[in-house]
Amino acid sequence: VLLNRCENATERMLEYAASLDPKSKPCAVVRLGGPSGTGAVAKKEGSWRDLPVSKRLEHALIKGIDEFAVADTEEARISGLYPRPLMVIEGPLMDGMNVVGDLFGAGKMFLPQVIKSARVMKKSVAHLIPFIEEEKRLNGTSGESSNAGVFVIATVKGDVHDIGKNIVSVVLGCNNFKVIDLGVMTPWDKILDAAVLHKADVIGLSGLITPSLDEMVTVAKKMQERGITTPLLIGGATTSKMHTAVKISPVYSGPVIHVLDASRSVPVVQAMVSKDAKQRQEFIDEVREQYAELRDEFFASLEDRKYLTLADAQAKALKIDWTDPVHIPMTPNMLGNKMLLNFPIEDVVDYIDWNPFFQVWQLRGRYPNRGYPKIFNDAAVGEEAKKLFEEANTMLKEFMTQKHVRLNAIVGLYPAATVGDDIEVYVDDTPEGRAAPPKAKLYGLRQQAEKDNAEPFFCLSDFVAPKGSGVKDYIGMFAATAGLGLDTLVAKYKEAGDDYSYIMAEALADRLAEALSEKVHELVRRELWGYAPGEALGVDDLLKVKYQGIRPAPGYPSQPDHTEKRTMWDLMGAEEAAGIELTESLAMLPAASVSGLIFGGKASQYFAVGKITHEQVEEYAMRKKMDLAEAERWLCTMLSYEP
């Protein structure tokens, strides 16, 4: 604790400890290979700080040590070895980053280490920029360093999620690409204008929510209209190779390729900009051939898949005996909305699911060490995972003590009843209130794809008692965020060139938002609704969804229509109460936010609606008073037909 004076104190201490003989005594430490015995003094070995400055810079980049970055960079600049400041970048700094890129590509370095390397690089380059600018002023030179290519990247219009995009930007930067990051919610014209302005060699599109898939198609179409043929890279949680092949590739004559994660983006982009024209074309042709095969498979599967009519699917809906005491709904302890503002981080930390956190950082243990906490035992990634976990918890403590981010949530519980495939929501719980026109209506989509078993064809409305059944039922909803204040913190880290810390902050905010949702749902079950007052589940059981009830989110498999969020926001007043906005594509802002409906019945369960027919989409649009084309746009990923 006393020696924790700098950000890399842990790494330095571990590096020092690794150089000692494990059999040496506490008061008589001996270097490995040195003389032993009580009172023996180990001969001082050469430190990496004794290396020539070029090698020190390389070592610091590989190890991610930024403590000496500015001092060593200045020493290199004035050493006489590099007549121009730009040569320090193109010489020892790029030499070091090339080693980092090679080690990462070979699986001998991991993403957290690479991003720490980028932090060192940025510090060094930031120190040199004023000298480069002064040289340009005096000599009229460009001062531009050579690069592997120009990469323009953006999160598309309406989408606010950018962790994956940020990681790709850093990793490509480490591989000598000039990255132009346009940020989030970027309209197609801004992306194309930037690509032309910066003479992009590759354009990257990122997105998380399903409406972003349609926006990516729009960008590709606009590129085609403008006659742009720049290779197009597609990535993000909701994207897939199949969607890229079926929806994006056919509307754009230039190369299009989907990448699964940041580590795979490097070889793909390198192949796209290869100076070997024959090799580059062979790669592009191979991808096109693969995507043509995927399209054939996709359309063949549409022809082979059989669907029930909507009426037949409704006839095979889940049938619940609402007179059975097991299924009689519990009257909530409160009705209406409840705000949970400035929720203590300390109260949600134990609810964090760490597995997605390690996935963001692309640290994956191998069997039997998959998942948290077993990942710490993994021979390959265990040590790095422990280090990452420790640094994450250090930042979490800073969140708590310095109030960097605030956690807000809003919960709503309302009288409700099912009418067909929809759920009516009422103002009050009296017979008159339930007989009056509903305050709002939540629309449902029903499974239609033929099944090989006798399983019901589910719709969320199945889990709420029907109107006229004589059974009083209820529905809940919530919105939670852990992103208030995060933008300010991220901006501070970005200004300091600290990619590692701002990506860490974003990843932790996402985890806190999910943890807050888990905590809020527990409060609903045990207290606010109170249908499970005696629940006493551990965190592991909570994460395995062993509790009663579900909390499906609009835009996800049980109700894939994001537009249902508008109804939720109107009922809860989520923007005014909790500070959570909706973008035009209905992504939540701050990005570290979660929302969902809450069903309390024992029969409720998660399911995927899957593909649906034109008949259901048409009827759904009619019920929602929505234009058919608009409904098809929002439901584009689940249509069993080409609109």
Secondary structure by P-SEA (a helix, b strand, c coil): cccccccaaaaaaaaaaaacccccccccccccccccccccccccccccccccaaaaaaaaaaaccccaaaaaaaaaaaccccccaaaaaacaaaaaaaaaaaaaaaccccaaaaaaaaaaaaaaaaaaaaaaaaaaaaccccccccccbbbbbbccccccccaaaaaaaaaaaaaccccccccccccaaaaaaaaaaacccbbbbbbccaaaaaaaaaaaaaaaaaccccbbbbbcccccaaaaacccccccccbbbbbccccaaaaaaaaaaccaaaaaaaaaaaaaaaaaaaaaaaaaaaaacccccaaaaaaacccccccccccccccccccccccccccccccccccccaaaaaaaaccccccccccccccccccccaaaaaaaaaaaaaaaaaaaaaccbbbbbbbbbbbbbbcccbbbbbcccccccccccccbbbbbbbbcccccccccccccccccccccccccccccccccccccaaaaaaaaaaaaccaaaaaaaaaaaaaaaaaaaaaaaaaaacccccccccccccaaaaaaccccbbbbbccccccccccaaaaaaaaacccccccbbbccccccccccbbbbbbbccccbbbbbbccccaaaaaaaaaaacccaaaaaaaacccccccc
